[in-house]
Amino acid sequence: MPDTVFQNELMHAAELILQADALVIAVGTGTGRSAGVEGGTIECDAEECMI
C-alpha cells in the first residue's frame, strides 16, 4: 500500500515538473529567439527545445 501512495506522489511531482518545463519552453522560445542561445536553452534540455 505505501508503494502506491509513493508512486502517486511521484507521478504528481513528475506532472508538476513537466508543466514547469512546458512553461520554460514557452517562455524560452518567445524570449530565447531574440536573445540568442543563452535565453532559450539554459533551462531547457528537452527534445522539444531543439525543434
C-alpha positions, 0 to 999 in steps of 0.5 A: 500500500505505501508503494502506491501512495509513493508512486502517486506522489511521484507521478504528481511531482513528475506532472508538476515538473513537466508543466514547469518545463512546458512553461520554460519552453514557452517562455524560452522560445518567445524570449530565447529567439531574440536573445540568442542561445543563452535565453532559450536553452539554459533551462531547457534540455528537452527534445522539444527545445531543439525543434 
